[in-house]
Amino acid sequence: MDVQIRCLASAVDHWAGKLPNNIALQDEDVSMSYAYLKEFSSSIASALVGSGLKKGDRIAYYGKNSALYYAIFTAATRAGLVIVPVGWRLAAPEVAYILGDTDSRLLVYDIEFESIVDKIKDDLPKLETILTKENDNERLSFDSWLKSAHKASVEPHDCMDAVLQLYTSGTTGLPKGAVLNSWGMYAVRNEPETEGFDWANMSSDESILIVMPIAHIAGSGSVVVSIFNGGKTITHREFDPGKVLDEIHKGLSHIFLVPTAIQMLINHPKAKEVNFDNFKYMWYGAAPIPLDLLRQAMEVTGDTQFCQQYGMTETTGSFCVLPPEDHDPNGNERMRSAGKALPTVEVRIVGEDGKELPRGEIGEIITRSQLNMIEYWKNEEKTKETIDADGWLHTGDAGLMDEDGYVFIQDRIKDMIISGGENVYPAEVENTIFSHPDVMEVAVIGIPNEKWGEEVKAIIVPTPGAKIDETAMIAWLRERMSSYKTPKSIKVIEAMPRNASGKILRRELRDPYWVGHDKKV
């Protein structure tokens, strides 16, 4: 790269000048060249500023993956605004909470979620402008608004300012908004140490497909790779293994998936007929890939290279990577790891006193780099708990580091559950279950699931005289929370196991389900 790329807008502008006709964004409905995306995103930025939005204001996008979302994201980097993608799988109260917490002033939404928007909009007085993504005669559409909006000059955006706010499930029951800046997305890519890391880059004639939800860092962050390199970003509204295979057959070169999705992909009937010759890299994350699955995937995809990414929303995605050369179909010790730190990224294993532990000893994984988030929105206490005074971000994962710097995750210090790549915090689920009149106590745990990695299970102590019907309780919960957070099963017990101070012993509840598994995550 002969110029430093500091945000989406500068990347788009660079390639609009160098390869204007290269396709930047493509979805089922539209295709945008770099030249068009530069003009389009500039027009959006001008309209946003012209409508009275000021630096640091939040704008929200509620819907499935689309090229329009990334165009608005690019515009936000031009105007100094913060875009908030809202998960389309969330229930109405969860959507309302995020829109209210961010004080979003403008919302663009998929028309298929109109019923939820109609249900919550009257309770969001700061939401001044509501636009449908699609053109609709009964609603103000984004296109109509853009054409009629007053345009204003846009001041240059500082890449260190907030630009993206993603919500993570909350340990205290409420989601937290992780605030990220543009530089966190591009800092490592601008470092000379990344040269020669083929797995981290792509060329301007290659493409990446995004099927992970845009409300996740994998969905919003993957566009950084292709736009940085002048490549094509293809977006599918959601993951469909058959459609992904169609893209691979047409020449797709890169994708990020969770292991569960990889399994669905290679087991699809179309997989036997697909030409994988141009399919270079399968990035994956959220969980290690089982050896049997890797063997099967390598057999199906031929020369495709596999690369594991370990990170979190708060670190703007990956900070450790297990590169292709460490993936062996015969198995090896390193494949049990989450890889090594990226260039310029520091990773340590520390004890309860915060001091670094010797290699091989288990402690908390912490990291320090330019990738770390700015803060949790409106939550100074949790920000200080997560990022210490020296800038180290505490992941909540327990692990060890070997002599070569490879990080091995052993367990979670926090109680987070990862099911099919979705983060679920027990406290959030427990708060909803506890509101049921028949529940006296509840503990939510993650148990093994072959397809999803983990599934959510609720352990309930009923109120005296009450009887818990598992089917009815699960149906009641599905009306109040996202499907991936809803327990798949419920166990009723007479009393919770507790320690001397009265704290519920979650490990005692979890351990019987993890017998025979190497790691309890």
C-alpha positions in Angstrom: 0.0 0.0 0.0 1.5 3.3 -1.1 -0.7 5.5 1.1 -1.9 5.2 4.7 -5.6 4.1 4.9 -7.1 5.5 8.1 -10.9 4.9 7.7 -13.4 3.5 5.3 -13.8 6.8 3.5 -10.1 7.3 2.9 -9.9 3.7 1.6 -12.9 4.3 -0.8 -11.4 7.6 -2.0 -8.0 5.9 -2.6 -9.4 3.2 -4.8 -11.9 5.5 -6.5 -8.9 7.3 -7.8 -6.8 4.2 -8.6 -9.4 1.6 -9.8 -12.7 3.6 -10.1 -14.5 0.8 -12.0 -13.7 -1.9 -9.5 -16.8 -3.2 -7.7 -16.7 -2.1 -4.1 -20.1 -3.3 -2.8 -22.5 -5.8 -4.1 -25.7 -7.5 -2.8 -28.8 -9.1 -4.2 -30.1 -5.7 -5.4 -27.3 -3.4 -6.2 -23.6 -3.2 -7.3 -21.5 -0.1 -6.5 -18.1 0.7 -8.1 -15.5 2.5 -6.0 -16.2 5.7 -8.0 -19.9 5.5 -7.3 -19.5 4.6 -3.6 -17.3 7.7 -3.2 -20.0 9.9 -4.7 -22.9 8.1 -3.0 -21.3 8.0 0.5 -20.3 11.7 0.2 -23.9 12.6 -0.7 -25.2 10.6 2.3 -22.7 12.4 4.7 -23.7 15.8 3.3 -27.4 15.0 3.8 -26.8 13.7 7.4 -24.9 16.9 8.3 -27.5 19.0 6.5 -30.3 17.4 8.5 -28.7 18.8 11.7 -26.7 15.8 12.9 -23.5 16.7 14.6 -20.2 15.0 15.3 -20.7 12.1 17.7 -24.4 11.7 17.1 -25.7 8.1 16.7 -27.5 6.8 13.6 -29.0 3.3 13.6 -29.4 0.6 11.0 -31.9 -2.1 11.8 -31.9 -4.9 9.3 -30.1 -7.7 7.6 -26.8 -7.4 5.7 -26.9 -5.0 2.7 -24.6 -2.9 0.6 -26.6 0.2 1.7 -25.5 -0.4 5.3 -21.8 -0.3 4.3 -22.4 2.8 2.2 -24.0 4.6 5.3 -21.1 3.2 7.4 -18.7 4.9 5.0 -20.7 8.1 5.1 -20.5 8.0 8.9 -16.7 7.9 8.8 -16.8 11.0 6.6 -19.2 13.0 8.8 -17.9 12.0 12.3 -21.1 10.2 13.1 -21.4 6.9 14.9 -23.3 4.1 13.2 -25.2 1.5 15.4 -26.2 -1.7 13.6 -29.1 -3.3 15.5 -29.4 -7.1 15.4 -32.4 -8.2 13.4 -32.9 -11.3 15.6 -33.6 -9.2 18.7 -37.0 -8.9 20.2 -38.8 -5.6 20.3 -37.8 -4.6 23.9 -34.1 -5.3 23.0 -34.3 -3.2 19.9 -36.0 -0.4 21.8 -33.3 -0.5 24.5 -30.4 -0.1 22.1 -32.1 2.7 20.2 -32.9 4.5 23.5 -29.5 3.9 25.0 -27.8 5.4 22.0 -30.1 8.4 21.7 -30.1 7.6 17.9 -31.6 10.5 15.9 -32.0 8.7 12.6 -33.0 5.1 11.9 -32.9 3.1 8.6 -34.7 -0.2 8.7 -35.7 -3.2 6.6 -39.4 -3.1 5.8 -39.9 -6.6 7.1 -39.3 -5.4 10.6 -41.9 -2.6 10.3 -44.2 -4.2 13.0 -41.4 -3.9 15.6 -40.5 -0.4 14.6 -44.2 0.6 14.8 -44.4 -1.0 18.2 -41.5 0.9 19.7 -41.1 4.2 17.9 -43.5 6.2 20.1 -41.3 5.4 23.1 -38.2 6.9 21.4 -38.7 10.7 21.4 -35.1 11.4 20.3 -35.6 9.4 17.1 -36.3 12.2 14.7 -36.1 10.5 11.3 -37.3 7.0 10.5 -36.5 5.7 7.0 -37.3 2.4 5.2 -34.4 0.8 3.3 -36.8 -0.1 0.5 -38.9 2.3 -1.5 -42.4 2.2 -0.2 -45.4 4.4 -1.0 -46.6 4.6 2.6 -43.3 5.2 4.3 -40.5 7.7 3.8 -37.7 5.8 2.1 -34.0 6.3 2.4 -33.8 7.2 -1.3 -36.5 9.8 -1.1 -35.0 11.3 2.0 -31.6 11.5 0.3 -32.9 13.2 -2.8 -34.8 15.9 -0.9 -32.4 16.4 2.0 -30.6 19.7 2.5 -26.9 19.1 1.8 -24.2 20.7 3.9 -20.4 20.8 3.9 -18.7 18.0 5.8 -15.8 18.6 8.1 -12.9 16.0 7.9 -13.3 13.2 10.4 -10.6 12.3 12.9 -9.9 8.5 12.7 -9.5 8.4 16.4 -13.1 9.4 17.1 -15.9 7.0 17.6 -17.5 5.6 14.4 -19.1 2.2 15.3 -21.1 1.1 18.3 -21.8 -2.6 18.7 -23.8 -4.1 21.5 -22.7 -7.0 23.6 -24.9 -8.9 26.0 -24.5 -7.6 29.5 -23.1 -9.4 32.5 -25.6 -7.4 34.6 -28.6 -8.1 32.4 -28.4 -5.0 30.1 -26.4 -5.0 26.8 -23.3 -2.7 26.7 -22.4 -0.6 23.7 -18.7 -1.1 22.8 -17.5 2.1 21.1 -15.0 1.6 18.3 -13.0 4.1 16.2 -11.8 3.9 12.6 -8.1 3.6 13.5 -8.8 0.4 15.5 -10.0 -1.2 12.2 -7.0 -0.1 10.2 -4.0 0.3 12.6 -2.5 -3.1 12.2 -3.1 -3.2 8.5 -0.9 0.0 8.1 2.0 -1.6 10.0 4.9 -2.9 7.9 5.0 -6.0 10.1 1.9 -7.3 8.3 3.6 -7.5 4.9 3.9 -11.1 3.8 1.0 -12.2 5.9 -1.0 -13.4 2.9 -3.8 -14.8 5.1 -4.5 -11.2 6.3 -4.8 -9.6 2.9 -6.4 -9.9 -0.5 -5.7 -8.4 -3.9 -7.9 -5.9 -5.7 -9.2 -8.6 -8.1 -10.5 -10.8 -5.2 -13.7 -10.8 -3.2 -15.0 -11.4 0.2 -18.5 -12.6 1.1 -20.1 -11.3 4.3 -22.9 -13.5 5.8 -22.2 -12.9 9.5 -24.7 -10.3 10.9 -23.7 -6.7 10.7 -24.5 -6.2 14.3 -21.5 -8.4 15.0 -17.9 -7.3 14.7 -17.4 -10.1 12.1 -20.1 -8.6 10.0 -19.2 -5.0 10.3 -15.5 -5.5 10.4 -15.0 -7.8 7.5 -15.6 -5.0 5.0 -12.4 -3.4 6.2 -10.3 -6.1 4.6 -11.7 -5.8 1.1 -12.1 -2.0 1.0 -8.5 -1.6 2.3 -7.3 -3.7 -0.6 -9.6 -2.4 -3.3 -11.5 -5.7 -3.6 -15.1 -6.6 -3.9 -17.4 -7.0 -0.8 -20.4 -9.2 -1.5 -23.1 -9.2 1.1 -25.9 -11.8 1.6 -28.8 -10.8 3.8 -28.1 -13.8 6.0 -26.2 -17.2 5.9 -27.6 -19.6 3.4 -25.1 -22.5 2.7 -26.4 -23.1 -0.8 -26.1 -19.4 -1.8 -22.6 -19.3 -0.3 -21.6 -22.3 -2.4 -23.0 -20.5 -5.5 -20.6 -17.5 -4.8 -17.7 -19.9 -4.4 -18.4 -21.5 -7.7 -18.5 -18.1 -9.3 -15.0 -17.3 -8.0 -15.3 -16.0 -4.4 -11.9 -15.9 -2.7 -12.5 -15.1 1.0 -15.1 -15.7 3.7 -15.4 -15.6 7.5 -17.7 -18.3 9.1 -18.1 -19.9 12.5 -17.3 -23.6 12.6 -21.0 -24.5 12.7 -21.6 -22.7 9.4 -18.6 -24.4 7.9 -20.1 -27.8 8.8 -23.4 -26.8 7.2 -21.5 -25.6 4.1 -19.5 -28.7 3.4 -22.4 -31.0 4.2 -24.7 -29.2 1.7 -25.6 -31.3 -1.4 -24.2 -28.6 -3.7 -20.7 -28.9 -2.1 -19.9 -31.9 -4.3 -20.5 -29.9 -7.5 -18.7 -26.7 -6.6 -15.4 -25.5 -8.1 -13.2 -24.4 -5.2 -10.2 -23.5 -7.3 -10.5 -19.7 -6.6 -11.5 -20.1 -3.0 -8.4 -19.1 -1.1 -9.2 -18.5 2.5 -11.7 -19.7 5.1 -11.4 -17.5 8.1 -13.3 -18.8 11.2 -13.8 -17.8 14.8 -15.9 -18.0 17.9 -14.6 -21.6 18.5 -11.7 -23.8 17.5 -12.4 -26.1 14.6 -12.8 -29.8 15.5 -10.1 -32.0 13.9 -12.7 -34.2 12.1 -14.4 -31.1 10.7 -11.1 -29.7 9.5 -10.3 -32.9 7.7 -13.6 -33.0 6.1 -13.5 -29.3 5.1 -10.0 -29.7 3.6 -11.1 -32.7 1.6 -14.2 -30.9 0.2 -12.5 -27.5 -0.4 -9.2 -28.7 -1.9 -6.4 -26.1 -1.5 -8.4 -23.6 0.6 -6.4 -22.3 3.5 -7.9 -22.2 7.0 -7.2 -19.4 9.5 -8.6 -19.1 13.0 -9.4 -15.7 14.4 -9.6 -15.0 18.2 -11.0 -11.7 19.4 -14.0 -9.9 20.7 -16.1 -6.9 20.0 -14.1 -4.9 22.4 -10.9 -5.5 20.5 -12.4 -4.6 17.1 -12.3 -8.2 16.2 -9.2 -10.5 16.0 -6.1 -9.9 18.1 -4.8 -13.4 17.9 -4.6 -15.6 14.8 -3.8 -19.3 14.1 -2.4 -19.1 10.5 -2.9 -21.7 7.8 0.5 -23.3 8.3 -0.6 -24.4 11.8 -3.6 -26.3 10.5 -2.8 -30.0 10.0 -5.4 -32.6 8.9 -3.4 -35.1 11.0 -3.8 -32.8 14.1 -1.1 -31.0 16.1 -0.9 -29.3 19.5 -1.1 -25.8 18.1 -4.5 -26.5 16.6 -5.9 -26.6 20.1 -4.8 -22.9 20.5 -6.2 -19.6 19.5 -3.0 -18.7 17.8 -0.5 -15.9 18.4 -0.9 -12.1 18.8 -1.1 -10.0 15.6 1.8 -7.7 14.9 2.0 -4.7 17.3 -0.5 -6.4 19.6 0.5 -7.3 23.2 -1.0 -10.4 24.9 -0.3 -11.5 28.5 -1.6 -14.2 30.9 -2.0 -12.7 34.4 -3.0 -14.0 37.8 -5.6 -12.5 40.2 -3.0 -9.9 41.3 -2.7 -8.7 37.8 0.9 -9.8 37.4 2.1 -11.7 34.4 2.3 -15.5 34.9 5.1 -17.8 33.7 4.6 -19.6 30.4 2.3 -22.6 30.8 0.4 -21.3 33.8 -3.3 -20.6 33.6 -4.6 -17.1 34.2 -6.7 -14.4 32.5 -5.9 -13.4 28.9 -5.4 -9.7 28.6 -4.4 -7.6 25.6 -3.2 -4.1 24.8 -3.1 -2.5 21.4 -4.6 0.2 19.1 -7.4 -2.3 18.5 -9.0 -1.9 21.9 -12.3 -0.1 22.1 -12.7 3.5 23.3 -15.2 2.7 26.0 -18.5 1.2 26.9 -21.1 3.8 26.1 -22.4 5.6 29.2 -20.8 3.0 31.4 -17.7 4.3 33.0 -17.7 1.7 35.7 -17.7 -1.3 33.3 -15.2 0.5 31.1 -12.7 0.7 34.0 -13.4 -2.9 35.0 -12.5 -4.0 31.4 -9.6 -1.7 30.5 -7.2 -1.0 33.3 -5.2 2.1 34.0 -2.3 0.8 31.9 -4.5 0.2 28.8 -4.8 -3.6 29.2 -8.2 -5.0 28.2 -9.3 -8.0 30.3 -11.0 -10.6 28.1 -12.6 -12.7 30.8 -11.1 -15.8 29.2 -8.9 -18.1 31.2 -5.9 -19.5 29.3 -2.2 -20.1 29.1 0.6 -19.2 26.7 3.3 -21.6 25.5 7.0 -20.8 25.0 6.3 -19.8 21.4 3.6 -17.3 22.3 0.6 -19.4 21.3 -2.5 -18.8 23.5 -4.6 -21.7 24.7 -8.1 -20.9 26.0 -9.0 -23.2 28.9 -12.3 -21.8 30.3 -14.2 -18.6 30.8 -13.7 -16.4 33.9 -16.9 -14.6 32.9 -20.0 -16.8 32.4 -20.6 -16.0 28.8 -22.0 -18.7 26.5 -21.2 -18.8 22.8 -23.9 -20.6 20.8 -23.4 -20.7 17.0 -21.2 -17.6 17.2 -23.7 -15.6 19.2 -22.6 -14.3 22.6 -25.1 -15.0 25.4 -24.7 -13.7 29.0 -26.5 -15.7 31.6 -27.5 -12.6 33.7 -29.5 -11.2 30.8 -31.4 -14.4 30.3 -31.8 -15.0 34.0 -33.4 -11.5 34.5 -36.1 -12.4 32.0 -36.7 -15.9 33.5 -36.8 -14.5 37.0 -39.8 -12.2 36.0 -41.9 -15.3 35.6 -44.1 -15.7 38.8 -43.4 -19.4 39.2 -39.6 -18.9 39.4 -37.9 -18.4 42.7 -34.3 -18.9 41.6 -32.6 -19.4 38.2 -29.1 -20.1 36.9 -28.3 -20.2 33.2 -25.4 -22.2 31.9 -23.9 -23.4 28.6 -23.8 -27.1 27.9 -22.2 -28.9 24.9 -24.0 -29.0 21.5 -22.5 -30.7 18.5 -23.9 -28.3 16.0 -23.8 -25.0 17.9 -20.8 -25.5 20.2 -22.8 -24.6 23.2 -26.5 -24.3 24.0 -28.3 -22.4 26.7 -29.8 -24.4 29.6 -31.8 -22.9 32.5 -31.7 -24.5 36.0 -34.8 -23.3 37.9 -35.9 -23.5 41.5 -39.7 -23.0 41.4 -41.6 -20.9 44.0 -43.2 -23.0 46.7 -46.2 -24.9 45.3 -45.5 -24.0 41.7 -44.8 -26.5 38.9 -42.6 -25.6 35.9 -43.8 -26.8 32.5 -40.6 -26.8 30.3 -42.5 -26.4 27.0 -44.7 -23.6 28.3 -41.8 -21.8 29.9 -39.7 -21.9 26.8 -42.7 -20.6 24.7 -43.2 -17.8 27.2 -39.5 -16.8 27.0 -39.5 -16.9 23.2 -41.9 -14.0 23.2 -39.6 -11.9 25.3 -36.0 -12.5 24.0 -34.1 -13.5 20.9 -34.3 -17.1 19.9 -30.6 -17.7 20.4 -30.8 -16.5 24.0 -33.8 -18.6 24.8 -32.9 -21.8 26.7 -33.2 -25.0 24.7 -33.9 -27.0 27.8 -34.8 -26.5 31.5 -34.0 -28.5 34.6 -36.0 -28.1 37.8 -34.2 -28.6 41.1 -35.1 -28.1 44.7 -32.2 -25.9 45.7 -29.1 -24.2 44.1 -25.6 -25.4 45.2 -23.9 -22.5 47.0 -20.6 -21.6 48.5 -20.1 -20.4 52.1 -20.9 -16.8 51.1 -24.1 -17.9 49.4 -22.9 -17.5 45.8 -24.4 -20.0 43.3 -21.8 -22.5 42.2 -22.3 -22.4 38.4 -19.3 -24.7 37.8 -21.0 -27.4 39.9 -24.1 -27.0 37.7 -22.1 -27.1 34.5 -19.5 -29.8 35.1 -21.7 -32.9 34.7 -22.6 -31.8 31.2 -18.9 -31.3 30.1 -17.6 -34.7 31.2 -15.4 -36.1 28.4 -14.7 -32.7 26.8 -11.2 -31.2 26.7 -12.3 -27.7 27.4 -15.4 -26.4 29.2 -16.0 -23.7 26.5 
